[in-house]
Amino acid sequence: MRILSIDYGRKRTGIAVTDPLQIIANGLATVPTHELFDFLTDYINREQVERMVIGRPLQPNGQPSENLRRVEEFVSRWRKSVPDIPIEYYDERFTSVIAHRAIIDGGVGKKARRENKGLVDEVSAVIILQDYMKSRGI
């Protein structure tokens, strides 16, 4: 079964997922946040998902970021609607910075980065998932 991760944003949300053997984390999609719940519901109807991991947005000093309230509302809604697939928080501090650097280091040009703003969200979700897997010894 897969593990799915979410980099929840106000406008766009990046999603990453493992392979069924939970060996590799891959970017899945970037979706408009207002479509996220429906996208995830459709995805779990097609694929077996063991659990979901959502980035917990904190400031560098550990204080909640302004996006935390929206993330908590989404998590609460998910837990009520789909209680058989657990969702847990994972610290997402600096994932966007790391994602930007990875994209640049990967050779993605400035024009392509400007045209595909969702790429950093998807890469951030991959980083969250990779870090989560490493922390769990997966």
C-alpha positions as CSV (number, residue, x, y, z in Angstrom):
1,M,0.0,0.0,0.0
2,R,1.1,3.5,-0.7
3,I,1.9,6.5,1.5
4,L,0.7,9.8,0.2
5,S,2.1,13.2,1.2
6,I,0.6,16.7,0.9
7,D,2.2,20.1,0.8
8,Y,-0.9,22.1,1.5
9,G,-1.0,25.6,0.1
10,R,-3.6,28.4,0.1
11,K,-4.0,28.3,-3.7
12,R,-2.2,25.1,-4.8
13,T,-1.3,21.8,-3.1
14,G,1.5,19.5,-4.0
15,I,1.0,15.8,-3.7
16,A,3.5,12.9,-3.7
17,V,3.1,9.2,-3.3
18,T,5.2,6.1,-2.8
19,D,5.2,3.1,-5.0
20,P,3.2,0.2,-3.5
21,L,6.3,-1.3,-1.9
22,Q,7.0,2.1,-0.2
23,I,10.5,2.3,-1.6
24,I,10.4,5.4,-3.8
25,A,8.7,8.7,-3.4
26,N,7.4,10.4,-6.6
27,G,5.6,13.5,-7.4
28,L,2.0,12.8,-8.2
29,A,0.3,16.2,-9.0
30,T,-0.2,19.8,-8.0
31,V,-3.9,20.6,-7.7
32,P,-5.9,23.7,-6.9
33,T,-6.5,23.5,-3.2
34,H,-10.2,23.9,-3.5
35,E,-10.2,20.6,-5.6
36,L,-7.9,18.7,-3.2
37,F,-10.5,16.8,-1.2
38,D,-12.2,15.5,-4.4
39,F,-8.8,14.7,-6.0
40,L,-7.7,12.6,-3.0
41,T,-11.1,10.9,-2.7
42,D,-10.9,9.9,-6.4
43,Y,-7.2,8.7,-6.0
44,I,-7.9,6.5,-3.0
45,N,-10.8,4.9,-4.8
46,R,-8.3,3.8,-7.5
47,E,-5.1,3.1,-5.4
48,Q,-4.6,1.5,-2.1
49,V,-3.3,4.2,0.4
50,E,-2.1,3.1,3.8
51,R,-1.7,6.6,5.3
52,M,-1.3,10.2,4.4
53,V,1.3,12.7,5.7
54,I,0.6,16.4,5.6
55,G,3.2,19.1,6.0
56,R,2.8,21.0,9.3
57,P,3.6,24.6,8.4
58,L,5.7,26.2,11.1
59,Q,7.9,29.2,11.1
60,P,11.7,28.7,11.6
61,N,11.3,29.5,15.3
62,G,8.7,26.7,15.7
63,Q,5.7,29.0,15.9
64,P,2.7,28.2,13.8
65,S,2.6,29.8,10.4
66,E,-0.5,31.6,9.1
67,N,-1.4,28.5,6.9
68,L,-1.6,26.1,9.9
69,R,-5.2,26.9,10.6
70,R,-6.2,26.0,7.0
71,V,-4.2,22.7,7.2
72,E,-5.8,21.8,10.5
73,E,-9.3,22.4,9.1
74,F,-8.4,20.1,6.1
75,V,-7.1,17.4,8.5
76,S,-10.2,17.6,10.6
77,R,-12.5,17.3,7.6
78,W,-10.4,14.4,6.3
79,R,-10.5,12.5,9.6
80,K,-14.3,12.8,9.8
81,S,-14.9,11.8,6.2
82,V,-12.3,9.1,5.7
83,P,-11.4,7.7,9.1
84,D,-10.0,4.5,7.8
85,I,-7.0,6.3,6.1
86,P,-5.0,8.0,8.9
87,I,-3.5,11.4,8.2
88,E,-0.6,12.6,10.3
89,Y,1.5,15.8,10.4
90,Y,5.1,16.1,9.5
91,D,7.3,19.2,10.0
92,E,7.7,20.9,6.6
93,R,10.0,23.7,7.6
94,F,12.4,24.7,4.8
95,T,10.9,22.2,2.3
96,S,10.0,25.0,-0.2
97,V,13.6,26.4,0.0
98,I,15.0,22.9,-0.5
99,A,12.6,22.3,-3.4
100,H,13.5,25.5,-5.1
101,R,17.2,24.6,-4.9
102,A,16.6,21.1,-6.2
103,I,14.6,22.4,-9.1
104,I,17.4,24.9,-10.0
105,D,20.1,22.3,-9.5
106,G,18.1,19.9,-11.7
107,G,18.5,22.4,-14.6
108,V,15.0,23.7,-14.8
109,G,15.3,27.2,-16.4
110,K,13.9,30.4,-15.1
111,K,11.2,30.5,-17.8
112,A,10.0,26.9,-17.1
113,R,9.9,27.7,-13.3
114,R,7.8,30.8,-13.9
115,E,5.4,28.9,-16.2
116,N,5.0,25.9,-13.8
117,K,4.5,27.4,-10.4
118,G,3.1,24.2,-9.1
119,L,6.4,22.3,-9.6
120,V,7.8,23.6,-6.3
121,D,4.6,22.4,-4.5
122,E,4.9,18.9,-5.9
123,V,8.7,18.7,-5.2
124,S,8.0,19.9,-1.6
125,A,5.5,17.1,-1.2
126,V,8.2,14.7,-2.4
127,I,10.7,16.1,0.1
128,I,8.1,15.8,2.9
129,L,7.5,12.2,2.0
130,Q,11.2,11.3,1.7
131,D,11.9,12.8,5.1
132,Y,9.0,11.0,6.6
133,M,10.1,7.7,5.2
134,K,13.6,8.2,6.4
135,S,12.4,9.2,9.9
136,R,10.4,5.9,10.0
137,G,13.2,3.8,8.7
138,I,11.2,3.0,5.5
